[in-house]
Amino acid sequence: MNQITEMLLTIAMGVVGVAILALIVSKNSNTAGVIQASASGFGNVLDVAISPVTGATTAPNLAYPGGMGTGNVFGGFSPSPVVNMYG
């Protein structure tokens, strides 16, 4: 019974791995945008976490690739500076 469970889990993990790889390399996926948005979100979380120690208060960076307000209507990366809301 243990070998059957291990075999089924191995097959399931292989199928999931192939599906993830297909999503990453697909022309329809926006892999770069997802990575940039994740990194930006993580940076925002870090900024908020250290603000009580540093005393810095900054607005979250909401400039995601291809998003409205980035100044880049054709998509891609458009970095924006962090703006101090209180100073």
Jmol script that loads the backbone (N, CA, C; Angstrom):
load data "model"
ATOM      1  N   MET A   1       0.825  -1.199   0.000  1.00  0.00           N
ATOM      2  CA  MET A   1       0.000   0.000   0.000  1.00  0.00           C
ATOM      3  C   MET A   1       0.868   1.261   0.000  1.00  0.00           C
ATOM      4  N   ASN A   2       1.979   1.221   0.728  1.00  0.00           N
ATOM      5  CA  ASN A   2       2.855   2.381   0.820  1.00  0.00           C
ATOM      6  C   ASN A   2       3.496   2.681  -0.533  1.00  0.00           C
ATOM      7  N   GLN A   3       3.858   1.645  -1.299  1.00  0.00           N
ATOM      8  CA  GLN A   3       4.466   1.861  -2.604  1.00  0.00           C
ATOM      9  C   GLN A   3       3.469   2.447  -3.593  1.00  0.00           C
ATOM     10  N   ILE A   4       2.220   2.044  -3.498  1.00  0.00           N
ATOM     11  CA  ILE A   4       1.188   2.585  -4.391  1.00  0.00           C
ATOM     12  C   ILE A   4       0.977   4.068  -4.103  1.00  0.00           C
ATOM     13  N   THR A   5       0.922   4.443  -2.828  1.00  0.00           N
ATOM     14  CA  THR A   5       0.754   5.852  -2.451  1.00  0.00           C
ATOM     15  C   THR A   5       1.935   6.677  -2.934  1.00  0.00           C
ATOM     16  N   GLU A   6       3.141   6.146  -2.760  1.00  0.00           N
ATOM     17  CA  GLU A   6       4.342   6.867  -3.198  1.00  0.00           C
ATOM     18  C   GLU A   6       4.334   7.034  -4.719  1.00  0.00           C
ATOM     19  N   MET A   7       3.926   6.003  -5.437  1.00  0.00           N
ATOM     20  CA  MET A   7       3.865   6.067  -6.888  1.00  0.00           C
ATOM     21  C   MET A   7       2.839   7.106  -7.352  1.00  0.00           C
ATOM     22  N   LEU A   8       1.670   7.123  -6.730  1.00  0.00           N
ATOM     23  CA  LEU A   8       0.638   8.077  -7.108  1.00  0.00           C
ATOM     24  C   LEU A   8       1.061   9.519  -6.798  1.00  0.00           C
ATOM     25  N   LEU A   9       1.720   9.713  -5.656  1.00  0.00           N
ATOM     26  CA  LEU A   9       2.204  11.054  -5.315  1.00  0.00           C
ATOM     27  C   LEU A   9       3.285  11.511  -6.280  1.00  0.00           C
ATOM     28  N   THR A  10       4.154  10.600  -6.686  1.00  0.00           N
ATOM     29  CA  THR A  10       5.202  10.947  -7.649  1.00  0.00           C
ATOM     30  C   THR A  10       4.589  11.370  -8.982  1.00  0.00           C
ATOM     31  N   ILE A  11       3.593  10.640  -9.436  1.00  0.00           N
ATOM     32  CA  ILE A  11       2.926  10.985 -10.694  1.00  0.00           C
ATOM     33  C   ILE A  11       2.203  12.325 -10.565  1.00  0.00           C
ATOM     34  N   ALA A  12       1.513  12.538  -9.457  1.00  0.00           N
ATOM     35  CA  ALA A  12       0.796  13.802  -9.245  1.00  0.00           C
ATOM     36  C   ALA A  12       1.763  14.976  -9.203  1.00  0.00           C
ATOM     37  N   MET A  13       2.884  14.796  -8.525  1.00  0.00           N
ATOM     38  CA  MET A  13       3.873  15.885  -8.458  1.00  0.00           C
ATOM     39  C   MET A  13       4.478  16.157  -9.829  1.00  0.00           C
ATOM     40  N   GLY A  14       4.659  15.115 -10.633  1.00  0.00           N
ATOM     41  CA  GLY A  14       5.165  15.305 -11.990  1.00  0.00           C
ATOM     42  C   GLY A  14       4.193  16.090 -12.852  1.00  0.00           C
ATOM     43  N   VAL A  15       2.916  15.782 -12.738  1.00  0.00           N
ATOM     44  CA  VAL A  15       1.893  16.492 -13.503  1.00  0.00           C
ATOM     45  C   VAL A  15       1.840  17.961 -13.087  1.00  0.00           C
ATOM     46  N   VAL A  16       1.891  18.209 -11.787  1.00  0.00           N
ATOM     47  CA  VAL A  16       1.881  19.595 -11.296  1.00  0.00           C
ATOM     48  C   VAL A  16       3.131  20.333 -11.770  1.00  0.00           C
ATOM     49  N   GLY A  17       4.280  19.675 -11.734  1.00  0.00           N
ATOM     50  CA  GLY A  17       5.523  20.293 -12.208  1.00  0.00           C
ATOM     51  C   GLY A  17       5.458  20.668 -13.672  1.00  0.00           C
ATOM     52  N   VAL A  18       4.926  19.783 -14.502  1.00  0.00           N
ATOM     53  CA  VAL A  18       4.785  20.083 -15.932  1.00  0.00           C
ATOM     54  C   VAL A  18       3.805  21.234 -16.139  1.00  0.00           C
ATOM     55  N   ALA A  19       2.734  21.275 -15.368  1.00  0.00           N
ATOM     56  CA  ALA A  19       1.760  22.366 -15.494  1.00  0.00           C
ATOM     57  C   ALA A  19       2.386  23.706 -15.119  1.00  0.00           C
ATOM     58  N   ILE A  20       3.176  23.708 -14.055  1.00  0.00           N
ATOM     59  CA  ILE A  20       3.843  24.954 -13.645  1.00  0.00           C
ATOM     60  C   ILE A  20       4.834  25.402 -14.709  1.00  0.00           C
ATOM     61  N   LEU A  21       5.605  24.475 -15.238  1.00  0.00           N
ATOM     62  CA  LEU A  21       6.555  24.812 -16.292  1.00  0.00           C
ATOM     63  C   LEU A  21       5.849  25.354 -17.528  1.00  0.00           C
ATOM     64  N   ALA A  22       4.703  24.750 -17.882  1.00  0.00           N
ATOM     65  CA  ALA A  22       3.935  25.235 -19.034  1.00  0.00           C
ATOM     66  C   ALA A  22       3.435  26.656 -18.800  1.00  0.00           C
ATOM     67  N   LEU A  23       3.016  26.955 -17.577  1.00  0.00           N
ATOM     68  CA  LEU A  23       2.561  28.322 -17.281  1.00  0.00           C
ATOM     69  C   LEU A  23       3.697  29.327 -17.356  1.00  0.00           C
ATOM     70  N   ILE A  24       4.872  28.932 -16.903  1.00  0.00           N
ATOM     71  CA  ILE A  24       6.006  29.859 -16.888  1.00  0.00           C
ATOM     72  C   ILE A  24       6.462  30.193 -18.300  1.00  0.00           C
ATOM     73  N   VAL A  25       6.528  29.207 -19.178  1.00  0.00           N
ATOM     74  CA  VAL A  25       7.061  29.449 -20.518  1.00  0.00           C
ATOM     75  C   VAL A  25       5.993  29.804 -21.545  1.00  0.00           C
ATOM     76  N   SER A  26       4.731  29.824 -21.165  1.00  0.00           N
ATOM     77  CA  SER A  26       3.660  30.130 -22.099  1.00  0.00           C
ATOM     78  C   SER A  26       3.753  31.573 -22.583  1.00  0.00           C
ATOM     79  N   LYS A  27       3.445  31.779 -23.851  1.00  0.00           N
ATOM     80  CA  LYS A  27       3.445  33.131 -24.406  1.00  0.00           C
ATOM     81  C   LYS A  27       2.287  33.958 -23.845  1.00  0.00           C
ATOM     82  N   ASN A  28       1.245  33.294 -23.372  1.00  0.00           N
ATOM     83  CA  ASN A  28       0.081  33.999 -22.845  1.00  0.00           C
ATOM     84  C   ASN A  28       0.257  34.424 -21.392  1.00  0.00           C
ATOM     85  N   SER A  29       1.245  33.862 -20.712  1.00  0.00           N
ATOM     86  CA  SER A  29       1.434  34.222 -19.306  1.00  0.00           C
ATOM     87  C   SER A  29       2.263  35.498 -19.206  1.00  0.00           C
ATOM     88  N   ASN A  30       2.070  36.212 -18.157  1.00  0.00           N
ATOM     89  CA  ASN A  30       2.802  37.449 -17.904  1.00  0.00           C
ATOM     90  C   ASN A  30       3.767  37.199 -16.748  1.00  0.00           C
ATOM     91  N   THR A  31       4.718  36.289 -16.975  1.00  0.00           N
ATOM     92  CA  THR A  31       5.623  35.857 -15.914  1.00  0.00           C
ATOM     93  C   THR A  31       6.411  37.031 -15.339  1.00  0.00           C
ATOM     94  N   ALA A  32       6.945  37.880 -16.199  1.00  0.00           N
ATOM     95  CA  ALA A  32       7.725  39.022 -15.715  1.00  0.00           C
ATOM     96  C   ALA A  32       6.864  39.957 -14.873  1.00  0.00           C
ATOM     97  N   GLY A  33       5.627  40.159 -15.288  1.00  0.00           N
ATOM     98  CA  GLY A  33       4.726  41.019 -14.525  1.00  0.00           C
ATOM     99  C   GLY A  33       4.383  40.433 -13.171  1.00  0.00           C
ATOM    100  N   VAL A  34       4.185  39.122 -13.121  1.00  0.00           N
ATOM    101  CA  VAL A  34       3.872  38.473 -11.856  1.00  0.00           C
ATOM    102  C   VAL A  34       5.056  38.559 -10.899  1.00  0.00           C
ATOM    103  N   ILE A  35       6.256  38.319 -11.420  1.00  0.00           N
ATOM    104  CA  ILE A  35       7.456  38.398 -10.573  1.00  0.00           C
ATOM    105  C   ILE A  35       7.651  39.820 -10.068  1.00  0.00           C
ATOM    106  N   GLN A  36       7.466  40.812 -10.938  1.00  0.00           N
ATOM    107  CA  GLN A  36       7.655  42.201 -10.529  1.00  0.00           C
ATOM    108  C   GLN A  36       6.611  42.613  -9.500  1.00  0.00           C
ATOM    109  N   ALA A  37       5.376  42.197  -9.696  1.00  0.00           N
ATOM    110  CA  ALA A  37       4.326  42.550  -8.745  1.00  0.00           C
ATOM    111  C   ALA A  37       4.586  41.890  -7.389  1.00  0.00           C
ATOM    112  N   SER A  38       5.044  40.643  -7.408  1.00  0.00           N
ATOM    113  CA  SER A  38       5.359  39.955  -6.154  1.00  0.00           C
ATOM    114  C   SER A  38       6.499  40.650  -5.426  1.00  0.00           C
ATOM    115  N   ALA A  39       7.534  41.005  -6.167  1.00  0.00           N
ATOM    116  CA  ALA A  39       8.681  41.682  -5.557  1.00  0.00           C
ATOM    117  C   ALA A  39       8.281  43.047  -5.007  1.00  0.00           C
ATOM    118  N   SER A  40       7.453  43.771  -5.749  1.00  0.00           N
ATOM    119  CA  SER A  40       6.995  45.074  -5.290  1.00  0.00           C
ATOM    120  C   SER A  40       6.145  44.936  -4.033  1.00  0.00           C
ATOM    121  N   GLY A  41       5.276  43.934  -4.005  1.00  0.00           N
ATOM    122  CA  GLY A  41       4.458  43.694  -2.817  1.00  0.00           C
ATOM    123  C   GLY A  41       5.309  43.333  -1.614  1.00  0.00           C
ATOM    124  N   PHE A  42       6.322  42.494  -1.829  1.00  0.00           N
ATOM    125  CA  PHE A  42       7.216  42.120  -0.741  1.00  0.00           C
ATOM    126  C   PHE A  42       7.999  43.339  -0.247  1.00  0.00           C
ATOM    127  N   GLY A  43       8.419  44.198  -1.171  1.00  0.00           N
ATOM    128  CA  GLY A  43       9.116  45.426  -0.788  1.00  0.00           C
ATOM    129  C   GLY A  43       8.229  46.353   0.027  1.00  0.00           C
ATOM    130  N   ASN A  44       6.956  46.433  -0.342  1.00  0.00           N
ATOM    131  CA  ASN A  44       6.011  47.243   0.425  1.00  0.00           C
ATOM    132  C   ASN A  44       5.849  46.708   1.839  1.00  0.00           C
ATOM    133  N   VAL A  45       5.769  45.370   1.961  1.00  0.00           N
ATOM    134  CA  VAL A  45       5.633  44.759   3.283  1.00  0.00           C
ATOM    135  C   VAL A  45       6.870  45.047   4.137  1.00  0.00           C
ATOM    136  N   LEU A  46       8.050  44.925   3.544  1.00  0.00           N
ATOM    137  CA  LEU A  46       9.278  45.228   4.281  1.00  0.00           C
ATOM    138  C   LEU A  46       9.327  46.691   4.713  1.00  0.00           C
ATOM    139  N   ASP A  47       8.904  47.579   3.818  1.00  0.00           N
ATOM    140  CA  ASP A  47       8.908  49.011   4.136  1.00  0.00           C
ATOM    141  C   ASP A  47       8.006  49.308   5.321  1.00  0.00           C
ATOM    142  N   VAL A  48       6.833  48.709   5.338  1.00  0.00           N
ATOM    143  CA  VAL A  48       5.902  48.913   6.447  1.00  0.00           C
ATOM    144  C   VAL A  48       6.449  48.284   7.729  1.00  0.00           C
ATOM    145  N   ALA A  49       7.101  47.134   7.609  1.00  0.00           N
ATOM    146  CA  ALA A  49       7.613  46.443   8.791  1.00  0.00           C
ATOM    147  C   ALA A  49       8.738  47.213   9.473  1.00  0.00           C
ATOM    148  N   ILE A  50       9.583  47.881   8.693  1.00  0.00           N
ATOM    149  CA  ILE A  50      10.710  48.599   9.309  1.00  0.00           C
ATOM    150  C   ILE A  50      10.396  50.059   9.610  1.00  0.00           C
ATOM    151  N   SER A  51       9.240  50.559   9.190  1.00  0.00           N
ATOM    152  CA  SER A  51       8.929  51.972   9.408  1.00  0.00           C
ATOM    153  C   SER A  51       8.880  52.370  10.886  1.00  0.00           C
ATOM    154  N   PRO A  52       8.427  51.525  11.826  1.00  0.00           N
ATOM    155  CA  PRO A  52       8.479  51.954  13.224  1.00  0.00           C
ATOM    156  C   PRO A  52       9.911  52.141  13.743  1.00  0.00           C
ATOM    157  N   VAL A  53      10.835  51.393  13.191  1.00  0.00           N
ATOM    158  CA  VAL A  53      12.232  51.488  13.628  1.00  0.00           C
ATOM    159  C   VAL A  53      12.921  52.679  12.990  1.00  0.00           C
ATOM    160  N   THR A  54      12.701  52.871  11.679  1.00  0.00           N
ATOM    161  CA  THR A  54      13.396  53.934  10.957  1.00  0.00           C
ATOM    162  C   THR A  54      12.682  55.275  11.064  1.00  0.00           C
ATOM    163  N   GLY A  55      11.406  55.257  11.360  1.00  0.00           N
ATOM    164  CA  GLY A  55      10.636  56.491  11.432  1.00  0.00           C
ATOM    165  C   GLY A  55      10.186  56.984  10.074  1.00  0.00           C
ATOM    166  N   ALA A  56      10.524  56.250   9.026  1.00  0.00           N
ATOM    167  CA  ALA A  56      10.137  56.648   7.676  1.00  0.00           C
ATOM    168  C   ALA A  56       8.697  56.238   7.414  1.00  0.00           C
ATOM    169  N   THR A  57       7.959  57.132   6.801  1.00  0.00           N
ATOM    170  CA  THR A  57       6.584  56.812   6.408  1.00  0.00           C
ATOM    171  C   THR A  57       6.473  57.046   4.908  1.00  0.00           C
ATOM    172  N   THR A  58       6.307  55.988   4.173  1.00  0.00           N
ATOM    173  CA  THR A  58       6.239  56.096   2.719  1.00  0.00           C
ATOM    174  C   THR A  58       4.965  55.454   2.208  1.00  0.00           C
ATOM    175  N   ALA A  59       4.513  55.957   1.091  1.00  0.00           N
ATOM    176  CA  ALA A  59       3.323  55.389   0.457  1.00  0.00           C
ATOM    177  C   ALA A  59       3.717  54.094  -0.237  1.00  0.00           C
ATOM    178  N   PRO A  60       2.821  53.141  -0.300  1.00  0.00           N
ATOM    179  CA  PRO A  60       3.133  51.903  -1.018  1.00  0.00           C
ATOM    180  C   PRO A  60       3.377  52.157  -2.496  1.00  0.00           C
ATOM    181  N   ASN A  61       4.274  51.408  -3.081  1.00  0.00           N
ATOM    182  CA  ASN A  61       4.560  51.510  -4.509  1.00  0.00           C
ATOM    183  C   ASN A  61       3.545  50.649  -5.242  1.00  0.00           C
ATOM    184  N   LEU A  62       2.617  51.276  -5.927  1.00  0.00           N
ATOM    185  CA  LEU A  62       1.558  50.557  -6.628  1.00  0.00           C
ATOM    186  C   LEU A  62       1.764  50.541  -8.131  1.00  0.00           C
ATOM    187  N   ALA A  63       2.971  50.828  -8.597  1.00  0.00           N
ATOM    188  CA  ALA A  63       3.261  50.860 -10.022  1.00  0.00           C
ATOM    189  C   ALA A  63       3.633  49.462 -10.499  1.00  0.00           C
ATOM    190  N   TYR A  64       2.635  48.704 -10.921  1.00  0.00           N
ATOM    191  CA  TYR A  64       2.869  47.371 -11.431  1.00  0.00           C
ATOM    192  C   TYR A  64       2.955  47.426 -12.948  1.00  0.00           C
ATOM    193  N   PRO A  65       3.597  46.451 -13.563  1.00  0.00           N
ATOM    194  CA  PRO A  65       3.792  46.503 -15.010  1.00  0.00           C
ATOM    195  C   PRO A  65       2.467  46.542 -15.760  1.00  0.00           C
ATOM    196  N   GLY A  66       2.356  47.482 -16.668  1.00  0.00           N
ATOM    197  CA  GLY A  66       1.163  47.581 -17.492  1.00  0.00           C
ATOM    198  C   GLY A  66      -0.051  48.124 -16.761  1.00  0.00           C
ATOM    199  N   GLY A  67       0.112  48.495 -15.502  1.00  0.00           N
ATOM    200  CA  GLY A  67      -1.014  49.001 -14.733  1.00  0.00           C
ATOM    201  C   GLY A  67      -1.297  50.450 -15.038  1.00  0.00           C
ATOM    202  N   MET A  68      -2.474  50.907 -14.681  1.00  0.00           N
ATOM    203  CA  MET A  68      -2.831  52.297 -14.910  1.00  0.00           C
ATOM    204  C   MET A  68      -2.016  53.181 -13.968  1.00  0.00           C
ATOM    205  N   GLY A  69      -1.652  54.322 -14.434  1.00  0.00           N
ATOM    206  CA  GLY A  69      -0.911  55.267 -13.611  1.00  0.00           C
ATOM    207  C   GLY A  69       0.591  55.060 -13.650  1.00  0.00           C
ATOM    208  N   THR A  70       1.068  54.116 -14.446  1.00  0.00           N
ATOM    209  CA  THR A  70       2.509  53.908 -14.519  1.00  0.00           C
ATOM    210  C   THR A  70       3.129  54.779 -15.586  1.00  0.00           C
ATOM    211  N   GLY A  71       2.312  55.362 -16.441  1.00  0.00           N
ATOM    212  CA  GLY A  71       2.844  56.189 -17.511  1.00  0.00           C
ATOM    213  C   GLY A  71       3.283  55.361 -18.706  1.00  0.00           C
ATOM    214  N   ASN A  72       3.044  54.080 -18.670  1.00  0.00           N
ATOM    215  CA  ASN A  72       3.459  53.212 -19.754  1.00  0.00           C
ATOM    216  C   ASN A  72       2.232  52.436 -20.217  1.00  0.00           C
ATOM    217  N   VAL A  73       1.525  52.963 -21.193  1.00  0.00           N
ATOM    218  CA  VAL A  73       0.259  52.365 -21.609  1.00  0.00           C
ATOM    219  C   VAL A  73       0.448  51.095 -22.425  1.00  0.00           C
ATOM    220  N   PHE A  74       1.677  50.829 -22.852  1.00  0.00           N
ATOM    221  CA  PHE A  74       1.932  49.647 -23.664  1.00  0.00           C
ATOM    222  C   PHE A  74       2.444  48.470 -22.844  1.00  0.00           C
ATOM    223  N   GLY A  75       2.427  48.574 -21.526  1.00  0.00           N
ATOM    224  CA  GLY A  75       2.891  47.479 -20.672  1.00  0.00           C
ATOM    225  C   GLY A  75       4.377  47.574 -20.440  1.00  0.00           C
ATOM    226  N   GLY A  76       4.926  46.547 -19.801  1.00  0.00           N
ATOM    227  CA  GLY A  76       6.351  46.543 -19.508  1.00  0.00           C
ATOM    228  C   GLY A  76       6.618  47.127 -18.138  1.00  0.00           C
ATOM    229  N   PHE A  77       7.858  47.431 -17.889  1.00  0.00           N
ATOM    230  CA  PHE A  77       8.249  47.925 -16.572  1.00  0.00           C
ATOM    231  C   PHE A  77       8.327  49.437 -16.573  1.00  0.00           C
ATOM    232  N   SER A  78       7.779  50.025 -15.551  1.00  0.00           N
ATOM    233  CA  SER A  78       7.806  51.464 -15.405  1.00  0.00           C
ATOM    234  C   SER A  78       7.982  51.791 -13.927  1.00  0.00           C
ATOM    235  N   PRO A  79       9.227  51.870 -13.469  1.00  0.00           N
ATOM    236  CA  PRO A  79       9.424  52.116 -12.036  1.00  0.00           C
ATOM    237  C   PRO A  79       8.966  53.504 -11.637  1.00  0.00           C
ATOM    238  N   SER A  80       8.476  53.611 -10.433  1.00  0.00           N
ATOM    239  CA  SER A  80       8.080  54.914  -9.924  1.00  0.00           C
ATOM    240  C   SER A  80       8.769  55.139  -8.587  1.00  0.00           C
ATOM    241  N   PRO A  81       9.110  56.371  -8.282  1.00  0.00           N
ATOM    242  CA  PRO A  81       9.772  56.626  -7.001  1.00  0.00           C
ATOM    243  C   PRO A  81       8.817  56.471  -5.831  1.00  0.00           C
ATOM    244  N   VAL A  82       9.367  56.142  -4.691  1.00  0.00           N
ATOM    245  CA  VAL A  82       8.566  56.060  -3.461  1.00  0.00           C
ATOM    246  C   VAL A  82       8.310  57.479  -2.992  1.00  0.00           C
ATOM    247  N   VAL A  83       7.073  57.790  -2.722  1.00  0.00           N
ATOM    248  CA  VAL A  83       6.674  59.143  -2.356  1.00  0.00           C
ATOM    249  C   VAL A  83       6.412  59.201  -0.866  1.00  0.00           C
ATOM    250  N   ASN A  84       6.936  60.217  -0.210  1.00  0.00           N
ATOM    251  CA  ASN A  84       6.713  60.400   1.215  1.00  0.00           C
ATOM    252  C   ASN A  84       5.394  61.139   1.390  1.00  0.00           C
ATOM    253  N   MET A  85       4.404  60.458   1.990  1.00  0.00           N
ATOM    254  CA  MET A  85       3.068  61.043   2.131  1.00  0.00           C
ATOM    255  C   MET A  85       3.031  62.155   3.179  1.00  0.00           C
ATOM    256  N   TYR A  86       3.897  62.112   4.162  1.00  0.00           N
ATOM    257  CA  TYR A  86       3.786  63.015   5.303  1.00  0.00           C
ATOM    258  C   TYR A  86       4.874  64.077   5.353  1.00  0.00           C
ATOM    259  N   GLY A  87       5.663  64.183   4.347  1.00  0.00           N
ATOM    260  CA  GLY A  87       6.758  65.136   4.484  1.00  0.00           C
ATOM    261  C   GLY A  87       6.946  65.910   3.298  1.00  0.00           C
TER     262      GLY A  87
END
end "model"
wireframe off; spacefill off
backbone 0.3
color backbone group
